[in-house]
Amino acid sequence: FNMAMLENAGQILKQRILNYHKQNGVMFIDEKTTFIDADVTIGKDVVIYPNNIIQGATIIEDNCVIQPFSNIVSSKIGNNSCIISSYIEKSEIAPNSKILPFTTIIDGEIKKWK
């Protein structure tokens, strides 16, 4: 094996993951700049904008919007929520929430930059 083969295998796996979610009602605005881990669960009618990374055992429930430049790790995003350019890790976002840009939430707490 070489690095080119490994990269090709990674691209095939990425496309399979994206296709699975598209078949289940997820819209990706730009697949090329979106990364979704295999363990992520995404509900119906979710829109994911470019430049997002969603990792770990994350659950995104129905009717959510993930705006560009968000990174969500092992978290739950409730129905009808909107995440805008934020970092969320090991946290639960209540349904009908709007997380404003540049918010960092780790272990359920909003973190302030010092």
C-alpha positions as MATLAB code, in Angstrom:
seq = 'FNMAMLENAGQILKQRILNYHKQNGVMFIDEKTTFIDADVTIGKDVVIYPNNIIQGATIIEDNCVIQPFSNIVSSKIGNNSCIISSYIEKSEIAPNSKILPFTTIIDGEIKKWK';
ca = [
       0.000    0.000    0.000;
       1.055    3.562   -0.577;
      -0.335    6.970    0.405;
      -2.189    7.413   -2.902;
      -4.049    4.122   -2.391;
      -4.884    5.061    1.187;
      -6.200    8.461    0.090;
      -8.324    6.833   -2.623;
      -9.819    4.385   -0.113;
     -10.621    7.299    2.227;
     -12.421    9.160   -0.560;
     -14.495    6.076   -1.412;
     -15.497    5.641    2.244;
     -16.345    9.364    2.554;
     -18.580    9.212   -0.522;
     -20.380    6.110    0.763;
     -21.119    7.847    4.064;
     -22.421   10.969    2.303;
     -24.549    8.910   -0.106;
     -26.093    6.998    2.794;
     -27.158   10.236    4.483;
     -28.428   11.777    1.224;
     -30.627    8.724    0.655;
     -32.069    9.336    4.124;
     -33.042   12.961    3.550;
     -29.902   15.002    4.278;
     -28.868   17.831    1.936;
     -25.174   18.654    1.586;
     -24.535   22.026   -0.052;
     -20.904   21.111   -0.863;
     -19.878   17.495   -0.372;
     -16.226   18.194   -1.184;
     -15.702   20.296    1.957;
     -17.874   18.263    4.335;
     -16.535   15.466    6.546;
     -18.907   13.074    8.356;
     -17.645   10.194   10.522;
     -19.139    6.739   10.003;
     -20.650    6.767   13.532;
     -22.684    9.963   12.979;
     -26.509    9.732   12.891;
     -28.385   12.422   10.967;
     -32.176   12.861   10.828;
     -34.394   13.863    7.932;
     -34.535   17.303    6.312;
     -31.167   18.360    7.703;
     -29.131   20.849    5.651;
     -25.360   20.817    6.044;
     -23.467   23.742    4.526;
     -19.830   23.644    3.334;
     -16.746   23.365    5.526;
     -18.190   21.286    8.358;
     -16.667   18.421   10.337;
     -19.022   16.118   12.243;
     -17.327   13.397   14.260;
     -17.769   10.636   16.815;
     -21.124    9.408   18.073;
     -22.892   12.637   17.097;
     -26.665   12.651   16.606;
     -28.284   15.435   14.599;
     -32.062   15.214   14.825;
     -34.607   16.238   12.149;
     -34.940   19.674   10.536;
     -31.583   21.069   11.634;
     -29.282   23.431    9.761;
     -25.529   23.251   10.212;
     -24.039   26.469    8.859;
     -20.456   26.649    7.502;
     -17.345   26.222    9.637;
     -18.882   24.160   12.435;
     -17.169   21.252   14.165;
     -19.417   18.904   16.134;
     -17.883   16.042   18.133;
     -19.790   13.319   20.024;
     -22.795   15.569   20.681;
     -26.567   15.602   20.246;
     -28.257   18.395   18.309;
     -32.022   18.585   18.985;
     -34.755   18.911   16.355;
     -35.176   22.223   14.525;
     -31.840   23.636   15.703;
     -29.388   25.831   13.836;
     -25.645   25.723   14.479;
     -23.668   28.648   13.059;
     -19.868   28.439   12.810;
     -19.368   26.858   16.237;
     -17.417   24.135   18.040;
     -19.518   21.659   20.044;
     -18.018   18.688   21.878;
     -19.622   16.122   24.220;
     -22.695   18.311   24.654;
     -26.441   18.228   24.112;
     -28.174   21.096   22.334;
     -31.884   21.377   23.156;
     -34.482   21.287   20.372;
     -35.299   24.621   18.698;
     -31.918   26.113   19.641;
     -29.808   28.596   17.709;
     -26.099   28.519   18.452;
     -24.545   31.780   17.313;
     -21.179   32.117   15.536;
     -17.903   31.432   17.331;
     -19.544   29.680   20.273;
     -17.533   26.901   21.931;
     -19.472   24.351   23.967;
     -17.552   21.533   25.651;
     -19.101   19.081   28.122;
     -22.343   21.069   28.003;
     -20.749   24.379   29.019;
     -20.320   27.470   26.906;
     -16.619   28.341   26.947;
     -15.264   31.879   26.703;
     -12.002   32.610   24.956;
      -9.479   34.330   27.222;
];
